[in-house]
Amino acid sequence: MRTNPMAAIYGHRGARAERPENTMEGFLYVAAQGMTGIETDIALTADGCPVLHHDPELPDGRRIKDLALADLPPSVPPLDAALTRLPNTEWLLEIKTFPDAPERTHPPELMAARVLEVLGKFPTTLNVAILAFDWAALRAVAVRNPALRRVCLTAPKTAEQRALWWGPGFEGTSIPQAVAATGAWGWAAEQASLSAAEIDEAHELGLKVLAWTVNEPEDFARLAPLVDGIITDHPSRFGK
């Protein structure tokens, strides 16, 4: 079991309950609050620019993969612009792809390559981890940059459809065992699905454990002594 009594705090999509999500306003707000870092989502434009937006579609229904960067609203920040503004912040960057609806995004291998191209323009001191529910994206990252921290995202839905979301070879194993088998640095799980036994198992396997999305005080009180990181919509509510 963890001995550190307090988990690191990451603002979910910036600070989506306190500022507009996945915007520079939200990212700067989280940094000003003194949180550990920021969790955000990556989409890829038609001209190959990684941008920070949760859904593959804009609110008007247009898919980001079909639009050039110049066609996007100014509220959607490019990844390189956000990293330039906040180079000393820890970033949890989720590559968003959907193996159950692949037409919504570019392929995970292409998205991983474009993200790594952007990261390669920054100093090696940049503090970044790559997250994905679609573990094909993480495998693509590992091939190109095995030293970059990778975090396997899981939810009850993806755990039930392992072959689709994770790839072959994970049937009959616990989730921590499956994550560890990928060589990932960490595991980020939906908070209600996390048990103390699984957290202990993950730590015994050498994994860091992050819980998302922790918004209620009772959930924070249960998980903060056990996990390594809390991802929350309310960073000011739980900040140190």
BELNORCOR-V211994 format. One record per residue. N is the residue number from 1. RES is the residue in one small letter. SS is DSSP state (@ for helix, = for strand, . for the rest). OMEGA is omega as a letter, one per 30 degrees, with the letter a starting at -180 (none if undefined). Layout:
# BELNORCOR-V211994
n:N res:RES ss:SS omega:OMEGA
n:N res:RES ss:SS omega:OMEGA
This chain:
# BELNORCOR-V211994
n:1 res:m ss:. omega:l
n:2 res:r ss:. omega:l
n:3 res:t ss:. omega:l
n:4 res:n ss:. omega:a
n:5 res:p ss:. omega:a
n:6 res:m ss:. omega:a
n:7 res:a ss:. omega:l
n:8 res:a ss:= omega:a
n:9 res:i ss:= omega:l
n:10 res:y ss:= omega:l
n:11 res:g ss:= omega:a
n:12 res:h ss:= omega:a
n:13 res:r ss:. omega:a
n:14 res:g ss:. omega:l
n:15 res:a ss:. omega:a
n:16 res:r ss:. omega:l
n:17 res:a ss:. omega:a
n:18 res:e ss:. omega:l
n:19 res:r ss:. omega:l
n:20 res:p ss:. omega:a
n:21 res:e ss:. omega:l
n:22 res:n ss:. omega:l
n:23 res:t ss:. omega:l
n:24 res:m ss:@ omega:l
n:25 res:e ss:@ omega:l
n:26 res:g ss:@ omega:a
n:27 res:f ss:@ omega:l
n:28 res:l ss:@ omega:l
n:29 res:y ss:@ omega:l
n:30 res:v ss:@ omega:l
n:31 res:a ss:@ omega:l
n:32 res:a ss:@ omega:l
n:33 res:q ss:. omega:l
n:34 res:g ss:. omega:l
n:35 res:m ss:. omega:l
n:36 res:t ss:. omega:a
n:37 res:g ss:= omega:a
n:38 res:i ss:= omega:l
n:39 res:e ss:= omega:l
n:40 res:t ss:= omega:a
n:41 res:d ss:= omega:a
n:42 res:i ss:= omega:l
n:43 res:a ss:= omega:a
n:44 res:l ss:= omega:a
n:45 res:t ss:. omega:l
n:46 res:a ss:. omega:l
n:47 res:d ss:. omega:l
n:48 res:g ss:. omega:a
n:49 res:c ss:. omega:l
n:50 res:p ss:= omega:l
n:51 res:v ss:= omega:a
n:52 res:l ss:= omega:a
n:53 res:h ss:. omega:a
n:54 res:h ss:. omega:a
n:55 res:d ss:. omega:l
n:56 res:p ss:. omega:l
n:57 res:e ss:= omega:l
n:58 res:l ss:. omega:l
n:59 res:p ss:. omega:l
n:60 res:d ss:. omega:l
n:61 res:g ss:. omega:l
n:62 res:r ss:. omega:l
n:63 res:r ss:= omega:a
n:64 res:i ss:@ omega:a
n:65 res:k ss:@ omega:a
n:66 res:d ss:@ omega:a
n:67 res:l ss:. omega:l
n:68 res:a ss:. omega:l
n:69 res:l ss:@ omega:a
n:70 res:a ss:@ omega:a
n:71 res:d ss:@ omega:a
n:72 res:l ss:. omega:l
n:73 res:p ss:. omega:a
n:74 res:p ss:. omega:l
n:75 res:s ss:. omega:l
n:76 res:v ss:. omega:a
n:77 res:p ss:. omega:l
n:78 res:p ss:= omega:l
n:79 res:l ss:@ omega:a
n:80 res:d ss:@ omega:l
n:81 res:a ss:@ omega:l
n:82 res:a ss:@ omega:l
n:83 res:l ss:@ omega:l
n:84 res:t ss:@ omega:l
n:85 res:r ss:@ omega:a
n:86 res:l ss:. omega:a
n:87 res:p ss:. omega:a
n:88 res:n ss:. omega:l
n:89 res:t ss:. omega:l
n:90 res:e ss:= omega:a
n:91 res:w ss:= omega:l
n:92 res:l ss:= omega:a
n:93 res:l ss:= omega:a
n:94 res:e ss:= omega:l
n:95 res:i ss:= omega:a
n:96 res:k ss:. omega:l
n:97 res:t ss:. omega:a
n:98 res:f ss:. omega:l
n:99 res:p ss:. omega:l
n:100 res:d ss:. omega:l
n:101 res:a ss:. omega:a
n:102 res:p ss:@ omega:a
n:103 res:e ss:@ omega:a
n:104 res:r ss:@ omega:a
n:105 res:t ss:. omega:l
n:106 res:h ss:. omega:l
n:107 res:p ss:. omega:a
n:108 res:p ss:@ omega:a
n:109 res:e ss:@ omega:l
n:110 res:l ss:@ omega:a
n:111 res:m ss:@ omega:l
n:112 res:a ss:@ omega:a
n:113 res:a ss:@ omega:a
n:114 res:r ss:@ omega:l
n:115 res:v ss:@ omega:a
n:116 res:l ss:@ omega:l
n:117 res:e ss:@ omega:l
n:118 res:v ss:@ omega:a
n:119 res:l ss:@ omega:a
n:120 res:g ss:. omega:l
n:121 res:k ss:. omega:a
n:122 res:f ss:. omega:l
n:123 res:p ss:. omega:a
n:124 res:t ss:. omega:l
n:125 res:t ss:. omega:l
n:126 res:l ss:. omega:a
n:127 res:n ss:. omega:a
n:128 res:v ss:= omega:l
n:129 res:a ss:= omega:l
n:130 res:i ss:= omega:l
n:131 res:l ss:= omega:l
n:132 res:a ss:= omega:l
n:133 res:f ss:. omega:l
n:134 res:d ss:. omega:a
n:135 res:w ss:@ omega:l
n:136 res:a ss:@ omega:l
n:137 res:a ss:@ omega:l
n:138 res:l ss:@ omega:l
n:139 res:r ss:@ omega:l
n:140 res:a ss:@ omega:l
n:141 res:v ss:@ omega:a
n:142 res:a ss:@ omega:l
n:143 res:v ss:@ omega:a
n:144 res:r ss:@ omega:a
n:145 res:n ss:. omega:a
n:146 res:p ss:. omega:a
n:147 res:a ss:. omega:a
n:148 res:l ss:. omega:a
n:149 res:r ss:= omega:l
n:150 res:r ss:= omega:a
n:151 res:v ss:= omega:l
n:152 res:c ss:= omega:l
n:153 res:l ss:= omega:l
n:154 res:t ss:= omega:l
n:155 res:a ss:. omega:l
n:156 res:p ss:@ omega:a
n:157 res:k ss:@ omega:a
n:158 res:t ss:@ omega:l
n:159 res:a ss:@ omega:l
n:160 res:e ss:@ omega:a
n:161 res:q ss:. omega:a
n:162 res:r ss:@ omega:a
n:163 res:a ss:@ omega:a
n:164 res:l ss:@ omega:a
n:165 res:w ss:@ omega:a
n:166 res:w ss:. omega:a
n:167 res:g ss:. omega:a
n:168 res:p ss:. omega:l
n:169 res:g ss:. omega:a
n:170 res:f ss:. omega:l
n:171 res:e ss:. omega:l
n:172 res:g ss:. omega:l
n:173 res:t ss:. omega:l
n:174 res:s ss:. omega:l
n:175 res:i ss:@ omega:l
n:176 res:p ss:@ omega:l
n:177 res:q ss:@ omega:l
n:178 res:a ss:@ omega:l
n:179 res:v ss:@ omega:a
n:180 res:a ss:@ omega:a
n:181 res:a ss:@ omega:l
n:182 res:t ss:. omega:a
n:183 res:g ss:. omega:a
n:184 res:a ss:. omega:l
n:185 res:w ss:. omega:a
n:186 res:g ss:= omega:a
n:187 res:w ss:= omega:l
n:188 res:a ss:= omega:a
n:189 res:a ss:= omega:l
n:190 res:e ss:= omega:a
n:191 res:q ss:@ omega:a
n:192 res:a ss:@ omega:a
n:193 res:s ss:@ omega:a
n:194 res:l ss:. omega:l
n:195 res:s ss:. omega:l
n:196 res:a ss:@ omega:a
n:197 res:a ss:@ omega:l
n:198 res:e ss:@ omega:l
n:199 res:i ss:@ omega:l
n:200 res:d ss:@ omega:l
n:201 res:e ss:@ omega:l
n:202 res:a ss:@ omega:l
n:203 res:h ss:@ omega:l
n:204 res:e ss:@ omega:l
n:205 res:l ss:. omega:l
n:206 res:g ss:. omega:a
n:207 res:l ss:. omega:l
n:208 res:k ss:= omega:a
n:209 res:v ss:= omega:l
n:210 res:l ss:= omega:l
n:211 res:a ss:= omega:l
n:212 res:w ss:= omega:f
n:213 res:t ss:. omega:a
n:214 res:v ss:. omega:a
n:215 res:n ss:. omega:a
n:216 res:e ss:. omega:a
n:217 res:p ss:@ omega:a
n:218 res:e ss:@ omega:l
n:219 res:d ss:@ omega:l
n:220 res:f ss:@ omega:a
n:221 res:a ss:@ omega:l
n:222 res:r ss:@ omega:a
n:223 res:l ss:@ omega:a
n:224 res:a ss:. omega:l
n:225 res:p ss:. omega:a
n:226 res:l ss:. omega:a
n:227 res:v ss:. omega:a
n:228 res:d ss:. omega:a
n:229 res:g ss:= omega:l
n:230 res:i ss:= omega:l
n:231 res:i ss:= omega:a
n:232 res:t ss:= omega:l
n:233 res:d ss:. omega:a
n:234 res:h ss:. omega:a
n:235 res:p ss:@ omega:l
n:236 res:s ss:@ omega:a
n:237 res:r ss:@ omega:a
n:238 res:f ss:@ omega:a
n:239 res:g ss:. omega:a
n:240 res:k ss:. omega:none
